[in-house]
Amino acid sequence: MSRELSSRARAARTSPIRSMTVECARVGGINLAQGVCDTPVPEVVRRAAQAAIEAGANTYTRSDGIPELRAALAAKMRRDDDLAYDPESEIVVTSGATGAFYVAAQALLEPGDEVVLFEPYYGYHRNTLEALGVRPTYVSLRAPDFSFRSAELEAALTQRTRALVINTPGNPSGKVWTRAELEALGEIARARDLWIFTDEVYEHFVFDGRRHLSPAALPGLRERTITMNALSKTFAITGWRIGWVAAPRPLAASFAHLHDLVYVCAPAPLQVACAVGLEKLNPEYYAAIGVEYARKRDQLCAALAEAGLAPSVPAGSYFALADLSRLPGGTGEARALALLERSGVACVPGTAFWRGAEGDRLGRFCFGKTAPDLDEACRRLKNMQV
């Protein structure tokens, strides 16, 4: 009997994000590596979770989530994204956005298929595809606006290409995809009959007058778009694992079956709390996110610039990239560790998001932190001797 790990297990790897979090905890540093979003959870959401537990909402739910949450998510998508989805048959509550991507990829892709990732990519997207035997291909996004060239996208497509993955606003780039870019992408997807997977977790984290646009809202793209999202960042509940996927009815039914197989259901009382939060929090709550995080972005980017680590100012998300090349070390990991040693501040090496030299030059910093932690991290960066 063979005792070797399966090919799926061999393809899995520990995220550098988690590795830097462990190293930061070991030295007692300030963690700007992992996007844990340690800001306060809205009180109405916290109280609703407590009340749901006390009321007995502690057993299995339907695999696609409780009706109240699916209805609230459908209303939210109509309000914020101009998208109409049937809450009974086209929305599946998942165990986070990573769970949404996993079950959607399982349902729509076969081993040996190819999927386009835009680089820098979110590492969990790449790792999930590889664990499923799907081959990622890559198209570069070019700083400072992280634009792409349609000719390079066309060149990356083959007869085995089945899908494109978009992350808007992007992690780690902070890129907010424009209507023109999404329309160009949509033309290619229609011409090649490709799926569009879109991860929109940071949709409320947009700055400088920009507006998030969901690809599914564009003409002709709804039927081929798999919209994935989560309340993890919006409600600062990353550990609750409440996400969702919206897709046409036959697809959503398959996603629900696979979610049941892997996760059974998302946590019942936390689903109840999120439904209450979506119902009771007013539009001003969501608008305030962009204002608050634009201020935090500016604070962190100013500290990085003063430290000699030139930042790339993000258009959205709560991450900023910065140039670590002045730090010692020949690799991104070595430079990130040097930063942690010199300043007590942890970032993620760009090798988590790039395959080539950019990964060794850049680091990703999270500014989704409490004010005291961000203040102290910025103080340490400014005082660091490079």
Summary of the structure (lengths in Angstrom):
residues: 386
radius of gyration: 20.4
end to end distance: 54.3
largest distance: 61.0
contacts: 1346
relative contact order: 0.17
helix: 46%
strand: 16%
